Amino acid sequence: MMSLKGLGVGETEDQNKIRFQVELEFVQCLANPNYLNFLAQRGYLKENTFINYLKYLLYWREPDYARYLKYPTCLYFLELLQYEHFRAELGKAQCAKFIDDQQILLWQHYTRRRNRLMEMTAQRNSATDGPHTNGQPNNTK
């Protein structure tokens, strides 16, 4: 388990582990534009303590920490959350909807492209394997 940046004095290993898990989960929530809109509408993105917390979380960009992330888009949004203008725009529902739509389009494009590459690879592999009979190579000369 990774140790966290700024480990508190007197923090036990169990407390460190829990803090790691909580911060990991929170950072990954930042990949959800609807959650960001929720935070903005509740005023969290205007509070200095919360903004400072977002700055503190930038350590997740380091490879030793980023490798634990399932949703790397959260790092992009964590970076954008450092800017006041972006935080202000997130309070608008249409902004969150636009970001959400763009994410879906990106995922669809990525999925289609990945599937095409897999199909091309499978076709290339079957063409180089030559003819087969009942799943076995044809050894006739």
Backbone torsions as a table, in degrees:
resi	resn	phi	psi	omega
1	MET	NA	138.3	178.6
2	MET	-70.6	147.7	169.0
3	SER	-92.0	147.9	-176.1
4	LEU	-83.6	156.4	171.1
5	LYS	-63.0	144.2	173.4
6	GLY	61.9	41.4	179.0
7	LEU	-55.0	125.8	-177.0
8	GLY	-65.7	146.7	177.5
9	VAL	-63.3	130.4	178.4
10	GLY	80.9	7.0	179.4
11	GLU	-78.0	131.1	179.8
12	THR	-80.4	169.0	178.3
13	GLU	-61.4	-39.3	178.1
14	ASP	-64.6	-42.1	177.8
15	GLN	-64.5	-38.5	177.9
16	ASN	-63.5	-41.9	-180.0
17	LYS	-64.8	-44.1	179.6
18	ILE	-63.8	-43.2	179.2
19	ARG	-62.4	-41.3	177.2
20	PHE	-58.7	-48.1	-178.4
21	GLN	-64.5	-41.7	-179.6
22	VAL	-65.3	-45.6	-179.3
23	GLU	-68.4	-37.2	176.0
24	LEU	-60.5	-47.7	-179.7
25	GLU	-63.7	-42.9	-179.5
26	PHE	-64.3	-46.1	-179.2
27	VAL	-59.1	-40.5	179.9
28	GLN	-68.7	-29.1	175.9
29	CYS	-62.6	-24.4	-179.2
30	LEU	-68.3	-9.7	176.0
31	ALA	-78.3	-8.9	-177.4
32	ASN	-98.4	108.2	-178.8
33	PRO	-61.6	-28.4	177.9
34	ASN	-69.5	-35.3	175.3
35	TYR	-67.8	-41.1	177.6
36	LEU	-61.2	-40.2	177.2
37	ASN	-63.3	-41.6	176.9
38	PHE	-58.3	-47.6	-179.9
39	LEU	-61.5	-41.1	-179.0
40	ALA	-67.2	-44.5	-177.9
41	GLN	-66.8	-27.0	179.0
42	ARG	-87.1	-2.3	175.8
43	GLY	87.7	1.3	-179.4
44	TYR	-60.9	-36.3	-175.2
45	LEU	-75.6	1.1	175.7
46	LYS	-105.8	-11.1	-177.2
47	GLU	-82.8	128.9	-178.8
48	ASN	-60.3	-37.3	-179.7
49	THR	-64.9	-38.9	179.4
50	PHE	-69.8	-41.2	178.3
51	ILE	-62.3	-40.8	176.5
52	ASN	-64.1	-37.7	177.3
53	TYR	-62.9	-40.7	177.7
54	LEU	-63.4	-36.4	175.9
55	LYS	-64.8	-44.7	179.0
56	TYR	-57.4	-38.6	-176.4
57	LEU	-71.3	-6.4	179.5
58	LEU	-61.7	-15.7	177.3
59	TYR	-62.1	-17.8	179.0
60	TRP	-67.1	-12.9	177.1
61	ARG	-73.3	-20.4	-179.5
62	GLU	-68.2	138.1	-176.0
63	PRO	-53.1	-36.1	-179.7
64	ASP	-61.8	-26.6	179.5
65	TYR	-100.4	-40.5	-176.7
66	ALA	-60.0	-25.9	-178.7
67	ARG	-65.0	-16.3	178.6
68	TYR	-86.9	-9.5	-175.1
69	LEU	-81.2	134.7	174.2
70	LYS	-89.1	-26.9	-175.0
71	TYR	-120.4	84.6	-175.5
72	PRO	-63.3	-16.2	177.2
73	THR	-60.9	-25.3	-179.5
74	CYS	-60.1	-31.7	178.9
75	LEU	-68.3	-36.3	177.1
76	TYR	-63.3	-45.6	179.5
77	PHE	-69.9	-35.2	176.1
78	LEU	-59.9	-40.6	177.3
79	GLU	-65.0	-46.1	-180.0
80	LEU	-64.7	-30.4	179.9
81	LEU	-67.4	-9.8	177.0
82	GLN	-74.7	-14.0	-176.4
83	TYR	-102.5	129.0	-177.3
84	GLU	-59.5	-39.9	-178.0
85	HIS	-62.4	-43.0	179.1
86	PHE	-63.6	-44.1	179.3
87	ARG	-60.0	-39.7	-179.7
88	ALA	-67.5	-41.0	-179.0
89	GLU	-66.1	-30.1	-178.6
90	LEU	-64.3	-18.3	177.9
91	GLY	-71.0	-14.1	-179.9
92	LYS	-92.3	126.5	-177.8
93	ALA	-59.5	-37.6	-178.0
94	GLN	-66.7	-28.7	176.9
95	CYS	-67.5	-47.4	178.4
96	ALA	-62.1	-39.7	178.8
97	LYS	-64.1	-43.3	179.2
98	PHE	-60.7	-45.9	179.4
99	ILE	-62.6	-43.5	178.8
100	ASP	-59.9	-46.1	178.3
101	ASP	-60.7	-42.0	179.9
102	GLN	-65.0	-38.0	177.0
103	GLN	-63.0	-44.1	-179.7
104	ILE	-62.0	-44.5	178.3
105	LEU	-61.0	-41.5	178.2
106	LEU	-62.4	-45.7	179.8
107	TRP	-63.7	-40.7	178.3
108	GLN	-62.8	-45.4	178.9
109	HIS	-61.1	-46.2	-179.7
110	TYR	-61.2	-43.7	-178.8
111	THR	-64.3	-45.5	178.3
112	ARG	-61.3	-44.4	-178.7
113	ARG	-64.3	-42.5	179.3
114	ARG	-62.9	-43.8	179.2
115	ASN	-62.5	-41.1	177.6
116	ARG	-62.1	-43.2	179.3
117	LEU	-64.2	-38.6	178.5
118	MET	-66.2	-40.8	177.7
119	GLU	-63.5	-43.8	180.0
120	MET	-63.1	-40.9	179.1
121	THR	-64.9	-43.2	179.3
122	ALA	-63.9	-41.5	178.1
123	GLN	-64.4	-42.8	179.7
124	ARG	-63.5	-42.0	179.8
125	ASN	-66.7	-39.8	-179.9
126	SER	-70.6	-31.9	178.9
127	ALA	-70.6	-33.9	-179.3
128	THR	-83.8	-19.0	179.3
129	ASP	-75.3	-24.6	-179.0
130	GLY	81.9	-177.0	-177.6
131	PRO	-69.1	144.0	178.9
132	HIS	-126.0	152.8	175.0
133	THR	-123.8	120.8	-179.7
134	ASN	51.0	41.1	177.0
135	GLY	79.6	-1.3	-179.3
136	GLN	-110.8	145.6	177.8
137	PRO	-60.4	144.7	176.7
138	ASN	-83.8	110.8	-175.2
139	ASN	-96.6	13.5	179.6
140	THR	-74.2	143.0	-179.9
141	LYS	-112.1	NA	NA
